[in-house]
Amino acid sequence: MGLIKDKEYLLQDIRAMGIKDERVLKAVEETKRELFITKNIEKEAYGNYPLPIGYGQTISQPYTVAFMIDLLDIKPGNSILEIGCGSGYNAAVMSLLVGKKGKIYSLEIIKELCDFAEKNFKKAGIKNVSVVNADGYFGYKKAAPYDRIIITAGCPLIPKELLNQLCKDGILVMPLTKYFGETMIKVVKDKELNISEFGSFAFVPLRGAVEGHKDLNI
């Protein structure tokens, strides 16, 4: 069928599943997902399902990527912290939305995936994403505060350190682990935290210090 036709079908599918923001759809359309997976599964690049990227991790389903990015309400020039870079695909889509004046700091705990993502960004010509080999539970104070924060792995709590690094009126989107799955939540930081839920999803678990902490549970 070919990657171009596959992408057309994918975009139709994502639209049918409820993604309406044309900026998000355009960013998905312009991002070459085949650059963020291994060659042996390149033919599956535009299937609307997750794909393995090694080390027990996956590249998320394109619909899930679009859904989370839609919730983030990214503006040109935003500074974004991503927890869980993986192969870099999610950050690549967001990089088009923040534009040349925006910046994304993408944290990844697995060094080999950091190296893989950096190679992928180079192939894609993306220059507004910095990959940091670090435990995302603690965020990245060096570049804080952030307009938006996104966690791309299942997390059983909202890390307080991430909220501390989020701007006032900033938005955090993450899959909150509850029982046997994840509930997508959107947190808007005002005088109080405004938290909304958006249905069930499935994610690999966040690794690192979060496994031994009890923080802000809801």
C-alpha positions in Angstrom: 0.0 0.0 0.0 2.9 2.4 0.7 3.7 4.7 3.6 2.0 7.7 2.1 -1.3 5.9 1.6 -1.0 4.3 5.1 -0.6 7.8 6.6 -3.7 9.0 4.8 -5.7 6.1 6.3 -4.2 6.8 9.7 -5.2 10.5 9.6 -8.7 9.5 8.6 -8.8 7.1 11.5 -7.6 9.7 14.0 -10.2 12.2 12.8 -12.9 9.5 13.1 -11.8 8.8 16.7 -12.4 12.4 17.7 -9.3 14.5 17.1 -10.5 17.8 15.5 -7.7 20.3 16.1 -6.2 20.9 12.7 -2.9 22.0 14.1 -2.5 18.7 15.9 -3.6 16.7 12.8 -1.1 18.7 10.6 1.7 18.0 13.0 1.0 14.3 13.0 0.8 14.4 9.2 4.1 16.1 8.8 6.0 13.9 11.3 7.6 10.9 9.7 6.9 8.1 12.1 9.1 5.7 10.1 12.1 7.7 11.3 11.4 6.8 14.9 11.2 3.1 14.7 13.6 0.3 13.6 13.9 -0.6 9.9 12.5 -4.1 10.4 9.1 -2.7 11.3 9.1 0.3 9.0 6.1 -1.0 7.0 4.0 -0.7 10.1 4.9 2.9 10.7 1.4 4.2 10.2 -0.6 1.5 11.8 -2.8 3.0 14.5 -1.2 0.9 17.3 1.9 1.0 19.5 5.2 -0.5 18.3 8.2 -1.9 20.2 11.4 0.2 20.4 13.4 -2.2 22.5 14.3 -2.2 26.3 10.7 -3.1 27.1 9.4 0.2 25.8 7.0 1.2 23.0 6.3 4.0 20.7 2.7 5.0 21.5 -0.3 4.5 19.3 -0.6 7.6 17.0 -4.2 8.3 18.2 -2.9 8.3 21.8 -0.1 10.7 20.9 -2.6 13.0 19.2 -5.1 12.8 22.1 -2.5 13.8 24.7 -1.0 16.6 22.6 -4.5 17.9 21.9 -5.2 18.0 25.7 -1.9 19.9 26.2 -3.2 22.8 24.1 0.3 23.7 22.9 1.0 27.3 21.8 3.9 28.5 19.6 6.8 29.4 21.8 5.9 27.1 24.7 8.5 25.5 26.8 7.7 21.8 27.3 9.0 19.1 29.6 8.4 15.6 28.4 8.9 12.6 30.7 9.7 9.6 28.6 11.4 10.4 25.4 11.4 6.8 24.0 12.3 7.0 20.3 11.4 10.7 20.1 8.2 10.5 18.1 5.9 12.3 20.6 8.5 15.1 21.0 8.8 15.3 17.2 5.1 16.0 16.8 5.2 18.6 19.6 8.2 20.3 18.1 6.1 21.4 15.1 3.5 22.9 17.4 6.0 24.9 19.6 7.8 26.2 16.5 11.3 27.7 16.2 10.8 29.9 19.3 9.6 27.0 21.5 11.7 24.4 23.2 11.2 20.8 24.3 13.2 19.1 27.0 12.7 15.3 26.8 13.8 13.1 29.7 14.6 9.5 29.2 16.0 7.1 31.9 17.3 4.5 29.4 20.6 5.7 28.0 20.3 3.6 24.8 17.0 5.2 24.0 18.4 8.6 24.5 21.0 7.8 21.9 18.4 6.4 19.6 16.2 9.4 19.9 19.0 11.9 19.3 19.9 10.0 16.1 16.2 10.1 15.0 15.9 13.9 15.7 19.0 14.4 13.6 17.6 12.4 10.7 14.4 14.4 10.9 16.2 17.7 11.1 14.6 18.6 14.4 16.6 21.2 16.4 14.3 22.4 19.1 14.3 19.2 21.2 17.0 18.5 23.8 17.2 14.9 25.1 18.3 14.5 28.7 19.3 11.1 30.3 17.6 11.5 33.6 14.9 10.1 35.9 11.7 12.0 35.0 10.3 11.7 38.5 12.5 14.7 39.5 11.9 16.7 36.4 14.6 19.0 35.0 15.1 22.1 37.2 17.7 23.5 34.9 15.2 24.7 32.3 12.2 25.2 34.6 9.5 26.6 34.7 7.6 25.0 31.9 4.4 26.0 30.2 3.4 22.3 29.6 4.5 19.0 31.0 3.6 15.6 29.5 4.3 12.1 31.0 4.2 9.4 28.4 4.3 6.4 30.8 1.9 5.1 33.4 2.4 6.8 36.7 0.6 6.0 40.0 0.8 9.5 41.3 1.4 13.2 40.3 5.0 14.0 41.1 5.1 17.1 43.3 8.5 18.1 41.8 6.8 18.3 38.3 4.1 20.5 39.6 6.7 22.8 41.2 8.3 23.1 37.8 5.1 23.9 36.0 4.2 27.6 35.4 1.0 29.2 36.8 -1.8 28.3 34.5 0.4 25.6 33.0 -0.9 22.2 31.9 0.2 18.7 32.8 -1.1 15.7 30.9 -0.4 12.2 32.0 -1.8 8.6 32.3 -2.5 8.0 36.0 -2.3 4.4 36.9 -5.4 3.1 38.7 -5.9 -0.6 39.4 -5.1 -2.4 36.2 -4.9 0.4 33.7 -4.3 4.1 33.2 -6.8 7.0 33.3 -5.7 10.0 31.2 -5.8 13.2 33.3 -5.2 16.9 32.6 -4.0 19.1 35.4 -4.3 22.8 35.2 -2.2 24.7 37.8 -4.0 27.6 39.3 -4.4 28.6 43.0 -5.7 25.0 43.2 -5.1 22.1 40.9 -8.0 21.6 38.4 -8.0 17.9 37.4 -10.1 16.4 34.6 -10.2 12.8 33.5 -10.4 11.6 29.9 -11.0 7.8 29.8 -8.9 4.7 30.0 -5.6 3.9 28.1 -2.8 1.4 28.4 0.9 2.4 28.9 4.2 0.9 30.0 5.0 2.0 33.6 7.2 4.9 34.4 10.6 3.6 35.6 12.9 5.0 38.3 12.4 6.6 41.7 8.6 6.8 41.3 8.5 3.1 42.0 9.5 3.7 45.6 7.6 7.0 46.3 4.2 8.0 47.6 3.5 11.6 46.4 0.4 13.3 45.3 -2.3 10.7 44.8 -5.9 11.5 43.6 
